[in-house]
Amino acid sequence: MYTIAEYVSKANREDKGMIFTFLKRNQQFVYSYSHGPLLDQIHGGQEITGKTVFDMYKDAPDLAHVIHEYYEMAWNGEYVEYEIHYRDKEYLTSLRPVAHQGTVSQVVGICTDITLQKEQERKLAHAMARSDFLSKMSHELRTPLNGILGFAQLLELEEDLTDTQYDFVQEILNGGRHLLELVNEVLDLSRIETGNLKIAITEVELLTVLQECVKIVKPMAKKKNITIDVQRDHSNATMRVLADPVRLKQIFLNLLNNAIKYNREFGKVYLYCHQEGDHQVIQVEDTGVGFSASEYNKVFVPFYRIEGSKEEGTGIGLSLVKQLVNLMDGKISVTSTKGKGSNFKVTLPVPPNLKTGVRWGENVEPDGTDMEKTDVYRLLYIEDNESNIHLVQKILNPQPAYNLLVARTAKEGLSLLAQEKVDLILLDINLPDMDGYEMIDIIRASDAAKDAAVIAVSSMAASGNIQQALDRGFDHYVTKPINVKGFLNVINDVLNNTIHQNIPDARIYSTGPHGEQAVSAKTLQLSLEDLKKINEKKYRAAISMHYAGNDWARTQVEGLTVTFERMGIEVIAVTNAEFNWEKQVADIDEIVAKKPDILVSIPVDSIKTAKAYQKAAQSGIKLIFMENTPEGLKHGEDYVSIVSADHYGNGEESAHIMGEQLKGRGSIGVIYYEGDFFSTRQRTTAFEKTIKEHYPGIRIVERVGIKGPDGGEEATAGLLDRHPDLNGLFVVWDIPAEGAMTAARKAGRDDLVITTTDLGIHVALDMARDGLIKGLGAQLPYQQGVAEAILAGYALLGRQAPPYVAVPALKVTQRNMLEAWKLVYNMEVPERIQNALQEKGR
């Protein structure tokens, strides 16, 4: 008597097997037992007990004969293992004879579905064969290329060549070098795909690598009269990253070559470097031809060529760069504007001791716990092949951020898209009821799914197939066999480029009070090592405000004090001069007597308070200024740095809102501040210049100056009397803008478009109610306070600080009011603003 033990699968493992036994009767093998899910798959749920091999495989008699022979071998005492292909599936069967008193009495068989495994084996074999072929081809091509390039270079050295002969030699050299570059890039890309490209991660001095790259490409830039401007964060003594030094050089040579190749004559290339959090950020920006936003992901697909490009190229370089950056645990992204240029941004990890402890832009909480928000994205995979579906499910199921839906036909996919909100679609090109190109046209035309990102997933890997898909509207293209890590990277990149966040950009348009070049506050940070050093010293700080009675001042002081607490710096005084210069001088004298290490201040009067600040500097106190500096004080000698909002940028934002609201046509007035104040002067200048350059159909009919915040109502009333058909009005900040609203309503001008700067409660409420204020450029006072505290840290560490730091501008309209308020004030939106927005359906 024999007991057949049923197979029990491991936890979380899908059981796709079958166990069976058979006996031999009258020269036929008859099944005596069977169990397992494969019964349904192979035999459609038929009972096989008591039946023969020929009964069960009537549709495949040749296969039945082969299986019968294997059964005969097992009955003769052999251990047998064989593979078969049946009904589009592949199976592995193991046969083990069971003997009783020296004679085989039955055979136990175990059958498993190995379709997926065999497919992966074939794909791997194909990839390895391709890699081997490319390696051999590389060798075969390099040998003649060596002769071509070598002898062409010797010819180039000949002094008696005619101009025509010299041109011929240059054509030979250019063609040969282009072919060599193509061979190298294709080989590297193939090695990455097969996992054969090895990288050696070590600490690399980033600036040294970048300087070497710039030196190499300078001759190429010189031919097109292109200048290369390298800008770095001088506050960091070292700029080290974790990377492979050889491959890192390859990455930036490729990016710089592209920035020159696709640039215009007499163009510029900018190379920016700074640390953000735990990564170094390197941006390569050019003033070249640029490309559309729809191509952001496509440029990283192998063999893709930018629309309308006339430059020679293989379309491989950027794909290789992306793969290399990913191998180093970095990221690369791009922004571009047609006719203006492109900006490629690479982030690379820094060594552990250089990781950030405090940086600008974060909510600094001294005792709080880190709260991580994970977005969940809905993905739809439209695919008819069960094996491919199973693979993608196994890849994505462990990812908590992805919720995967599956459709097996185009019709089923379109039905799901009509019912479900989907962020990303993975679309097989060859579906049974509709091809992928017809499908993408329907998706892009539909209201429900037109904004979803779509990635083509196909076994067709030729460059022509890829280009065709990208031209038809796919956001990216993934070829089978799927490279798991690359597949996840593509999904992440496409989602990040499709789902935008409303945060201010790092670009700064202002210059400092003395014409200083601005450094973005986004580049400021202190490492954990820096924090430890500062905490150990028990430093003290004081804050002297020109006026502390408004939201701007209170929020900035909060940003300072919270960050100082995180740094272990005690705030010993916060004073309010109430716009009185004599009181501020007295406040500073009292602060100096307390001997703080740091003083952060905004002068009431840059001339009359200068001596008091000079005295503080001479006593050894390190000074950081807000918005302006006292007359006569010098950067690096008397003070550490100035920090302000990007007032020029805020003026630009206000102008663009005005232009959009008036649809580029109309007459407007400008209310400016008559005082010689740096911030208001920059706002007004930026507004007027932007209107003139970008909106020629809008005419500034009159400018009116005010002496203080109460002058807005009178100035507006006069303007409306003199220009009753006025369409719009710019007011230099929010308090006089409140007076402008009052005057406009008294005059019955509820149709007047007003833009301003600074997000005060009253202009915010009017905007929420869809009133006269249509938008503004906002300062970020909390973040400005954080930046000032970090600069204090630079001074205490003996680190060089830039003379002028600016906090990016923020465009605010009714549409982004809730997010903007939280960013500006680091607090919840007042209930009355929330209620007003709800009434307007926002």
C-alpha positions in Angstrom: 0.0 0.0 0.0 1.4 3.4 -1.0 0.4 6.9 0.1 0.8 9.8 -2.3 1.7 13.0 -0.5 0.1 16.0 -2.0 2.5 19.0 -2.7 2.0 21.9 -0.4 3.2 25.3 -1.8 5.3 27.7 0.3 3.6 30.8 1.7 3.0 33.6 -0.9 4.0 31.3 -3.7 1.5 30.5 -6.5 1.2 26.8 -6.9 1.1 25.9 -10.7 1.9 22.2 -10.5 0.3 18.8 -10.8 1.0 15.4 -9.3 -0.1 12.1 -10.8 0.6 8.4 -10.9 0.2 5.7 -13.5 0.2 1.9 -13.9 0.9 -0.3 -16.9 -2.0 -2.5 -18.1 -2.1 -4.4 -21.4 0.9 -2.5 -22.7 -0.9 0.8 -22.0 -0.1 3.3 -19.3 -3.2 4.2 -17.3 -3.5 7.1 -14.9 -4.4 6.0 -11.3 -4.3 9.3 -9.5 -4.1 13.1 -10.2 -4.2 16.4 -8.3 -3.3 20.0 -8.8 -4.3 23.3 -10.5 -2.5 22.3 -13.8 -5.3 19.7 -14.4 -7.6 22.5 -15.5 -4.9 24.3 -17.6 -3.7 21.2 -19.4 -6.8 19.0 -19.7 -9.6 21.5 -19.2 -10.7 19.9 -15.9 -11.2 16.5 -17.4 -10.9 13.5 -15.0 -7.8 11.5 -16.1 -8.0 8.6 -13.7 -8.4 5.4 -15.7 -7.5 7.0 -19.0 -4.3 6.5 -21.1 -1.9 9.1 -22.5 -3.5 8.7 -26.0 -6.9 9.4 -24.4 -5.7 12.7 -22.9 -3.7 14.0 -25.9 -6.1 13.2 -28.8 -5.4 16.6 -30.3 -1.6 15.9 -30.3 -1.0 12.2 -31.3 2.7 12.8 -32.0 3.2 14.3 -28.6 1.3 11.4 -27.0 3.7 8.9 -28.6 6.7 10.9 -27.3 5.2 10.9 -23.7 4.4 7.2 -24.0 8.1 6.5 -24.7 9.2 8.5 -21.6 6.6 6.6 -19.5 8.1 3.3 -20.8 11.6 4.4 -19.7 10.3 5.2 -16.2 8.5 1.9 -16.0 11.8 0.2 -16.8 13.3 1.8 -13.6 14.8 5.0 -15.0 14.5 8.4 -13.4 13.1 10.6 -16.3 12.8 14.3 -16.7 11.4 15.9 -19.9 10.0 19.1 -21.3 7.1 19.4 -23.6 5.3 22.3 -25.4 1.5 21.9 -25.5 -1.2 24.5 -26.2 1.1 27.5 -26.1 2.6 26.5 -22.8 5.7 24.7 -21.7 5.9 22.0 -19.0 8.6 20.2 -17.1 7.7 16.7 -15.9 9.7 14.5 -13.5 9.0 10.7 -13.4 10.1 8.5 -10.5 9.5 4.8 -10.5 8.2 3.1 -7.2 9.4 -0.5 -6.8 7.8 -3.2 -4.6 9.9 -6.3 -4.0 12.3 -5.4 -6.9 9.6 -4.7 -9.4 8.2 -1.3 -10.5 4.6 -1.2 -9.4 3.7 2.4 -10.3 5.3 5.7 -11.4 4.9 9.0 -9.7 5.0 12.1 -11.9 5.2 15.8 -11.0 4.4 18.4 -13.7 5.0 22.1 -13.5 4.4 25.1 -15.8 7.7 26.5 -16.8 6.5 28.8 -19.6 7.6 32.0 -17.8 10.9 30.5 -16.8 11.6 29.3 -20.4 10.7 32.7 -21.8 13.1 34.4 -19.4 15.8 32.0 -20.3 15.3 32.7 -24.0 15.3 36.4 -23.4 18.5 36.2 -21.4 20.1 34.0 -24.0 19.0 36.4 -26.7 20.4 39.4 -24.7 23.7 37.5 -24.0 24.0 36.5 -27.6 23.4 40.1 -28.7 26.0 41.3 -26.2 28.5 38.8 -27.4 27.7 39.7 -31.0 28.1 43.4 -30.3 31.4 42.7 -28.5 32.7 40.8 -31.4 31.5 43.4 -33.9 33.1 46.1 -31.8 36.4 44.3 -32.1 36.0 43.8 -35.8 35.1 47.5 -36.4 37.8 48.9 -34.2 40.6 47.1 -36.1 39.9 48.9 -39.5 38.9 52.1 -37.6 42.3 52.1 -36.0 43.9 52.2 -39.5 41.5 54.7 -40.9 41.8 57.2 -38.0 45.6 56.6 -37.6 46.5 57.2 -41.2 44.1 60.1 -41.5 45.8 61.7 -38.5 49.2 61.2 -40.1 47.8 62.8 -43.3 46.6 65.7 -41.2 50.1 66.4 -40.1 51.4 66.7 -43.7 52.4 70.4 -44.3 52.0 70.4 -48.1 48.2 69.4 -48.2 46.0 71.7 -50.3 42.9 73.2 -48.7 40.7 70.7 -50.5 42.9 67.8 -49.4 42.8 69.0 -45.8 39.0 69.2 -46.0 38.9 65.6 -47.2 41.0 64.5 -44.3 38.8 66.3 -41.8 35.7 64.5 -43.3 37.5 61.2 -42.9 38.4 61.9 -39.3 34.9 63.2 -38.4 33.2 60.2 -39.9 35.6 57.8 -38.3 35.3 59.4 -34.8 31.5 59.4 -35.1 31.5 55.7 -36.0 33.8 55.0 -33.0 31.6 56.9 -30.7 28.6 54.9 -31.9 30.4 51.6 -31.4 31.3 52.5 -27.8 27.8 53.7 -26.9 26.0 50.7 -28.3 28.4 48.4 -26.5 28.0 50.2 -23.2 24.2 50.2 -23.5 24.2 46.5 -24.3 26.4 45.8 -21.3 24.1 47.7 -19.0 21.0 45.8 -20.3 22.7 42.4 -19.6 24.2 43.5 -16.3 27.8 43.1 -17.5 28.8 46.8 -17.1 30.6 47.0 -13.8 31.0 50.2 -11.9 33.3 51.0 -9.0 31.6 53.4 -6.5 34.0 55.6 -4.5 34.2 59.1 -3.1 34.9 61.5 -6.1 35.8 65.2 -6.0 33.1 66.4 -8.2 34.6 69.8 -9.1 37.8 68.2 -10.4 35.9 65.9 -12.8 33.8 68.8 -14.0 36.8 71.0 -14.6 38.5 68.3 -16.6 35.3 67.9 -18.8 35.1 71.6 -19.4 38.7 71.7 -20.5 38.1 68.9 -23.0 35.1 70.5 -24.6 36.4 74.1 -24.7 38.0 73.7 -28.2 34.6 72.5 -29.5 32.8 75.4 -27.9 35.4 77.9 -29.3 34.5 76.9 -32.8 30.9 78.1 -32.3 32.0 81.1 -30.1 30.1 79.5 -27.2 31.1 80.5 -23.6 31.0 78.1 -20.7 30.1 79.6 -17.3 30.8 77.4 -14.3 28.9 78.4 -11.1 29.3 76.6 -7.8 28.2 76.9 -4.2 31.4 78.4 -2.6 30.0 77.9 0.9 30.9 74.2 0.6 34.7 73.6 0.9 34.3 70.2 -0.6 31.9 68.8 -3.3 32.3 65.1 -3.1 29.9 62.5 -4.5 29.6 58.7 -4.5 30.2 57.7 -8.1 32.4 55.8 -10.5 35.0 58.5 -11.6 35.4 57.1 -15.2 31.7 56.9 -15.8 31.0 60.2 -14.1 33.3 61.9 -16.6 31.6 60.1 -19.4 28.2 61.4 -18.2 29.2 65.1 -18.1 31.2 64.9 -21.3 28.1 63.7 -23.1 25.9 66.4 -21.6 28.4 69.2 -22.3 28.9 67.9 -25.9 25.1 68.0 -26.4 24.9 71.5 -24.9 27.4 72.8 -27.4 26.3 70.7 -30.4 22.6 71.8 -30.1 23.5 75.4 -29.2 23.4 78.5 -31.4 26.4 80.5 -32.6 27.7 82.8 -29.8 25.5 80.9 -27.3 26.2 80.1 -23.7 26.5 76.9 -21.6 25.9 77.2 -17.8 27.2 74.6 -15.3 25.6 75.0 -11.9 26.6 72.9 -8.8 25.2 72.9 -5.3 24.1 70.5 -2.6 20.4 69.8 -2.0 19.7 67.5 1.0 21.8 64.4 0.7 22.6 64.9 -3.0 24.8 67.1 -5.1 22.9 68.7 -7.9 24.6 69.5 -11.2 22.7 71.3 -13.9 23.9 71.7 -17.5 22.0 74.5 -19.2 22.3 75.8 -22.7 20.8 78.5 -24.9 20.2 76.3 -27.9 17.3 74.9 -30.0 15.5 73.3 -27.1 12.5 70.9 -27.5 8.9 70.5 -26.4 7.7 69.3 -23.0 6.2 66.2 -24.7 9.8 65.1 -25.5 11.1 65.3 -21.9 10.9 61.5 -21.4 11.5 60.5 -25.0 15.0 62.0 -25.2 16.2 59.3 -22.8 14.8 56.5 -25.1 17.5 54.7 -27.2 17.7 56.0 -30.8 15.2 58.8 -30.3 16.0 62.0 -32.3 14.7 65.4 -31.3 11.9 66.7 -33.6 13.4 68.9 -36.3 17.0 68.3 -35.3 19.5 68.6 -38.1 22.6 67.8 -36.0 24.3 64.4 -36.5 23.8 61.9 -33.7 22.9 58.4 -32.8 20.1 59.0 -30.3 22.0 56.7 -27.8 24.0 59.2 -25.7 21.3 60.4 -23.4 19.9 56.9 -22.9 23.4 55.7 -21.9 23.8 58.8 -19.6 20.5 57.9 -17.8 21.4 54.3 -17.4 24.8 55.3 -15.9 23.3 57.8 -13.5 20.8 55.1 -12.4 23.6 52.7 -11.7 25.1 55.2 -9.4 21.8 55.6 -7.5 21.4 59.1 -9.0 18.6 60.7 -11.0 18.5 62.8 -14.2 15.7 65.0 -15.5 15.3 67.7 -18.1 13.3 70.9 -18.7 13.4 72.7 -22.1 11.8 75.4 -24.2 11.8 75.4 -27.9 14.0 78.1 -29.3 15.4 79.0 -25.8 17.4 76.0 -24.6 17.5 73.0 -22.3 18.5 72.3 -18.7 19.6 68.8 -17.7 19.7 68.2 -13.9 21.7 65.4 -12.4 21.6 64.4 -8.7 24.1 62.1 -7.1 24.4 60.9 -3.5 27.0 62.4 -1.2 29.1 60.5 1.4 27.4 59.9 4.8 29.3 62.6 6.7 28.2 65.3 4.2 24.5 64.5 4.4 22.2 67.4 5.3 21.1 68.3 8.8 19.3 71.5 8.0 18.5 73.0 4.6 16.4 75.8 3.2 12.9 74.9 2.2 12.1 72.3 4.8 9.8 72.7 7.8 12.3 72.8 10.6 10.8 71.1 13.7 13.2 70.6 16.6 11.3 67.9 18.4 9.0 66.5 15.8 9.0 63.1 14.2 9.5 62.8 10.5 6.3 62.2 8.6 6.7 60.6 5.2 3.9 61.0 2.7 3.6 58.2 0.1 1.5 58.9 -3.0 -0.3 55.9 -4.4 -0.5 55.9 -8.2 -3.0 53.8 -10.2 -1.4 52.0 -13.1 -3.3 50.1 -15.9 -1.5 47.4 -17.8 -3.2 46.4 -21.1 -1.7 43.1 -22.3 -3.1 39.8 -23.6 -0.2 37.6 -22.8 -0.7 36.0 -19.3 3.0 35.3 -18.8 3.8 39.0 -19.3 0.9 40.1 -17.0 2.2 37.7 -14.4 5.7 39.2 -14.6 4.6 42.8 -14.4 2.4 41.9 -11.4 5.4 40.3 -9.6 7.5 43.4 -10.4 4.9 46.0 -9.2 3.1 44.2 -6.3 6.0 44.8 -3.8 5.9 48.5 -4.6 3.5 50.2 -2.1 3.2 53.3 -4.2 1.6 51.5 -7.2 -1.9 50.0 -7.5 -2.0 47.9 -10.7 -5.1 47.2 -12.7 -5.1 44.8 -15.6 -7.0 44.6 -18.9 -6.5 41.8 -21.5 -8.0 43.5 -24.5 -8.2 47.1 -25.8 -11.9 47.1 -25.3 -11.6 46.0 -21.7 -8.9 48.7 -21.2 -11.0 51.5 -22.6 -13.9 50.4 -20.4 -11.7 50.5 -17.3 -10.4 54.0 -18.3 -14.0 55.2 -18.5 -14.6 54.0 -14.9 -11.3 54.5 -13.1 -8.9 57.4 -12.6 -5.5 56.2 -13.9 -2.2 58.0 -13.6 -0.2 55.7 -16.0 -1.0 53.2 -18.7 1.3 50.4 -19.8 0.2 49.5 -23.3 1.2 46.5 -25.4 1.5 47.5 -29.0 0.2 44.2 -30.4 -3.3 43.6 -28.9 -5.7 41.1 -30.3 -8.6 43.5 -31.0 -6.7 46.8 -31.7 -3.1 47.9 -32.3 -1.5 50.2 -29.8 -1.2 53.1 -32.2 -5.0 53.2 -32.7 -5.4 52.8 -29.0 -3.1 55.8 -28.1 -5.2 58.0 -30.5 -8.4 57.0 -28.6 -6.8 57.6 -25.2 -5.4 61.0 -26.2 -8.9 62.1 -27.5 -10.8 60.9 -24.5 -11.7 63.2 -21.6 -11.2 60.5 -19.0 -7.6 59.5 -19.8 -6.1 62.2 -22.0 -3.9 63.4 -19.1 -2.6 60.0 -18.2 1.0 59.1 -19.1 1.3 56.1 -21.6 4.3 53.8 -21.9 4.5 51.5 -24.8 5.6 47.9 -23.9 6.7 45.9 -26.9 9.1 43.2 -28.1 9.8 45.3 -31.2 13.1 46.9 -30.3 14.2 48.5 -33.6 14.9 52.2 -33.5 12.2 52.8 -36.2 9.6 51.1 -34.0 10.6 53.2 -31.0 10.6 56.5 -32.9 7.2 55.7 -34.4 5.7 55.1 -31.0 7.1 58.3 -29.5 6.0 60.3 -32.5 2.5 59.0 -32.1 2.2 60.3 -28.5 3.6 57.6 -26.2 5.6 59.1 -23.3 8.2 56.3 -23.2 9.0 53.0 -24.7 10.0 49.8 -22.9 11.3 46.8 -24.9 10.9 43.2 -23.9 12.6 41.3 -22.3 11.9 43.7 -19.4 14.9 44.9 -17.4 13.3 45.1 -13.9 15.3 47.9 -12.4 15.2 49.9 -15.7 11.4 49.3 -15.9 10.8 50.7 -12.4 13.0 53.7 -13.2 11.1 54.5 -16.3 7.7 54.3 -14.4 9.1 56.5 -11.7 10.5 59.1 -14.1 7.4 59.2 -16.2 5.1 59.7 -13.2 7.4 62.4 -11.8 7.4 64.3 -15.1 3.6 63.9 -15.5 2.4 64.8 -12.0 3.7 68.4 -11.2 4.1 70.0 -7.8 3.5 73.7 -7.2 6.8 74.8 -5.7 8.8 77.9 -6.6 11.7 77.5 -9.1 15.3 78.0 -8.0 16.0 80.6 -10.7 16.5 84.1 -9.3 15.9 87.3 -11.3 16.9 89.9 -8.7 20.3 91.4 -8.1 21.4 92.6 -4.7 21.2 96.2 -3.3 24.7 96.9 -4.7 24.3 94.9 -7.9 25.5 91.6 -6.4 24.7 88.4 -8.4 22.0 86.5 -6.6 22.5 83.0 -5.1 19.3 81.0 -4.6 18.4 80.2 -1.0 17.7 76.7 -2.3 21.4 76.0 -2.3 21.9 76.7 1.4 22.2 73.8 3.9 24.2 72.5 6.8 25.3 68.9 7.1 24.9 66.7 10.2 28.6 67.2 10.8 28.1 71.0 10.7 25.2 70.8 13.2 27.2 68.8 15.6 30.0 71.4 15.6 27.6 74.3 16.1 25.7 72.6 18.8 28.9 72.0 20.8 29.7 75.7 21.0 26.4 77.0 22.6 26.2 80.1 20.5 23.8 83.0 21.1 21.8 85.1 18.6 19.7 88.3 18.6 17.1 89.6 16.1 16.5 93.3 15.5 13.4 94.1 13.3 12.4 97.4 11.8 8.8 96.5 12.5 7.4 93.3 14.0 3.7 93.9 13.9 2.8 92.3 10.6 2.5 88.7 9.3 5.7 89.0 7.2 7.9 90.0 10.2 6.3 87.5 12.6 6.7 84.6 10.1 10.3 85.5 9.3 11.2 85.7 13.0 9.5 82.3 13.5 11.6 80.8 10.7 14.7 82.2 12.3 14.0 81.1 15.9 12.9 77.5 15.0 16.0 77.0 12.9 18.3 78.4 15.5 16.7 76.0 18.0 17.5 73.1 15.7 21.1 74.4 15.5 21.4 74.7 19.3 21.7 78.5 19.1 19.9 80.4 21.9 17.9 83.5 20.8 18.6 86.1 23.6 16.6 89.1 22.1 14.0 90.0 19.5 13.4 93.7 19.2 10.8 95.8 17.4 11.9 99.3 16.3 8.4 100.3 15.1 9.9 102.1 12.0 11.8 104.4 14.4 15.5 104.6 13.5 16.5 106.1 16.9 14.7 103.2 18.7 16.6 100.7 16.5 19.9 102.3 17.4 19.1 102.0 21.1 17.9 98.3 20.5 21.3 97.5 18.8 23.3 99.1 21.6 21.4 97.0 24.2 22.0 93.9 22.1 25.7 94.6 21.7 26.0 94.8 25.5 24.6 91.3 25.8 27.5 90.0 23.6 25.7 87.7 21.2 27.6 85.8 18.5 25.0 86.6 15.8 22.8 89.6 14.9 20.1 89.3 12.2 18.5 92.6 11.3 16.6 94.8 8.8 17.6 98.4 9.0 14.9 101.1 9.4 17.2 103.7 7.8 20.4 102.5 6.0 22.2 105.8 6.7 21.1 106.8 10.2 21.6 103.3 11.7 25.0 102.6 10.0 27.2 103.6 13.0 25.3 101.3 15.4 25.8 98.4 13.0 29.4 99.3 12.5 29.9 99.2 16.3 28.3 95.8 16.5 30.6 94.4 13.7 33.7 95.8 15.4 32.7 94.1 18.7 33.0 90.7 16.9 29.3 90.1 16.3 28.5 88.4 12.9 25.8 90.4 11.0 23.3 89.0 8.6 20.9 91.5 7.0 17.4 91.3 5.6 16.6 93.2 2.4 19.2 95.9 2.7 22.5 96.9 4.2 23.5 100.0 6.2 25.6 102.5 4.2 29.4 102.0 4.3 29.4 98.4 5.6 31.3 95.9 3.4 30.6 92.2 2.7 33.2 89.9 4.2 34.5 92.5 6.5 31.5 94.0 8.3 28.7 91.6 7.5 28.2 88.0 6.4 25.4 88.3 3.8 22.1 89.9 2.8 19.0 87.9 2.3 15.9 89.1 0.5 12.9 87.9 -1.5 13.3 87.8 -5.2 11.6 91.1 -5.6 12.3 91.3 -9.3 10.8 87.9 -9.8 7.7 88.9 -7.8 7.3 91.9 -10.0 7.6 89.7 -13.1 4.9 87.3 -11.8 2.5 90.2 -11.2 3.1 91.4 -14.8 2.4 88.0 -16.3 -0.8 87.7 -14.3 -1.9 91.1 -15.6 -1.0 90.2 -19.2 -3.0 86.9 -18.9 -6.0 88.6 -17.3 -6.2 91.3 -20.0 -5.4 88.9 -22.8 -2.5 91.1 -23.8 -4.4 94.3 -24.6 -5.5 97.4 -22.6 -4.4 100.4 -20.6 -3.0 100.2 -17.1 -1.6 102.3 -14.3 1.3 101.8 -11.9 1.4 102.8 -8.3 5.0 102.8 -7.0 6.8 103.7 -3.8 8.6 107.1 -3.9 11.2 106.2 -1.3 14.6 104.9 -2.3 13.9 101.4 -1.1 15.7 98.4 -2.8 12.8 95.9 -2.7 10.0 98.1 -4.0 12.2 99.6 -6.7 13.0 96.2 -8.1 9.3 95.1 -8.1 8.2 98.1 -10.0 11.1 97.9 -12.5 10.4 94.3 -13.2 6.7 94.8 -13.6 7.1 97.6 -16.1 9.9 95.9 -18.1 8.0 92.7 -18.4 4.8 94.4 -19.6 6.8 96.3 -22.2 8.8 93.3 -23.5 6.1 90.6 -23.3 2.8 92.4 -23.7 3.2 95.2 -26.3 -0.6 95.5 -26.6 -0.8 96.8 -23.0 0.1 100.4 -22.4 1.1 102.0 -19.1 -0.8 105.3 -19.3 0.4 106.8 -16.0 2.7 106.1 -13.0 1.8 107.5 -9.6 4.1 107.6 -6.6 3.0 107.1 -2.9 5.0 108.1 0.2 3.6 105.3 2.4 1.2 102.4 2.8 -1.8 104.7 3.2 -1.5 106.3 -0.2 -3.1 103.6 -2.3 -6.7 104.8 -2.1 -6.0 108.5 -3.0 -3.6 107.5 -5.8 -6.1 105.1 -7.4 -9.0 107.6 -7.1 -6.9 110.1 -9.0 -5.9 107.6 -11.7 -9.5 106.6 -12.3 -10.7 110.2 -12.5 -8.0 110.9 -15.2 -8.4 107.6 -17.0 -12.0 106.3 -16.6 -11.4 103.5 -19.1 -8.4 102.1 -17.2 -8.3 98.3 -17.5 -5.7 97.3 -14.9 -3.6 98.6 -12.0 -0.3 97.4 -10.5 0.2 98.3 -6.8 3.7 97.8 -5.4 2.7 95.9 -2.3 -0.5 94.6 -0.6 -1.3 97.3 2.0 -1.7 100.2 -0.6 -3.4 97.6 -2.8 -6.2 97.4 -0.1 -6.7 101.2 -0.5 -6.8 100.7 -4.3 -9.6 98.2 -4.0 -11.6 100.6 -1.8 -11.2 103.4 -4.4 -12.1 101.2 -7.3 -15.3 100.0 -5.6 -16.3 103.5 -4.7 -15.9 104.4 -8.4 -18.1 101.4 -9.4 -15.1 99.7 -11.1 -15.6 96.1 -10.1 -14.1 95.1 -13.4 -10.7 96.6 -12.7 -7.9 94.1 -12.7 -5.4 94.6 -9.8 -2.1 92.8 -9.3 0.4 93.3 -6.5 3.1 91.7 -4.4 2.9 90.1 -0.9 0.2 87.7 0.3 -1.6 89.7 3.0 -4.8 88.4 4.6 -7.0 91.1 3.0 -5.8 90.7 -0.6 -5.8 87.0 -0.2 -9.5 87.1 0.9 -10.4 89.3 -2.0 -8.7 86.9 -4.4 -10.5 84.0 -2.9 -13.8 85.7 -3.4 -12.9 86.3 -7.1 -12.7 90.1 -6.5 -10.4 92.8 -7.9 -7.1 91.2 -7.0 -6.4 88.6 -9.6 -3.0 87.5 -8.5 0.3 88.5 -7.0 4.0 87.6 -6.5 4.5 86.5 -3.0 7.5 86.5 -0.7 8.4 83.5 1.5 9.2 85.0 4.9 9.4 81.7 6.8 11.9 80.3 4.3 13.8 83.6 4.3 14.2 83.2 8.1 15.5 79.7 7.6 18.0 81.0 5.0 19.3 83.7 7.4 19.8 81.2 10.2 21.8 78.8 7.9 24.0 81.7 6.8 24.6 82.4 10.5 25.8 78.8 10.7 28.2 79.4 7.8 29.7 82.4 9.6 30.2 80.4 12.9 31.9 77.6 10.9 34.2 80.1 9.2 32.7 79.2 5.8 32.5 81.7 3.0 29.0 83.0 2.4 27.7 84.6 -0.8 27.2 88.4 -0.5 23.6 88.2 -1.7 21.0 85.4 -1.2 17.5 85.5 -2.6 14.4 83.4 -1.9 12.6 82.4 -5.0 9.4 84.2 -6.1 6.0 82.5 -5.8 3.2 83.2 -8.2 -0.2 83.2 -6.4 -3.6 83.1 -7.9 -7.0 81.8 -6.7 -6.1 78.4 -8.1 -3.1 77.7 -5.8 -4.2 79.9 -2.9 -4.3 77.1 -0.3 -0.9 75.6 -1.1 0.7 79.1 -1.4 -0.6 80.3 2.0 0.9 77.2 3.7 4.2 77.7 1.9 4.4 81.5 2.7 3.4 81.4 6.3 4.1 77.8 7.3 0.6 77.5 8.9 -2.9 76.4 8.0 -5.0 78.7 5.8 -7.4 80.9 7.8 -10.9 79.6 7.9 -12.5 82.6 6.3 -10.2 82.2 3.2 -11.1 78.4 3.1 -14.8 79.3 3.3 -14.5 81.9 0.5 -12.7 79.4 -1.8 -15.3 76.7 -1.1 -18.1 79.1 -2.0 -16.4 79.7 -5.4 -16.0 75.9 -5.9 -12.2 75.9 -5.3 
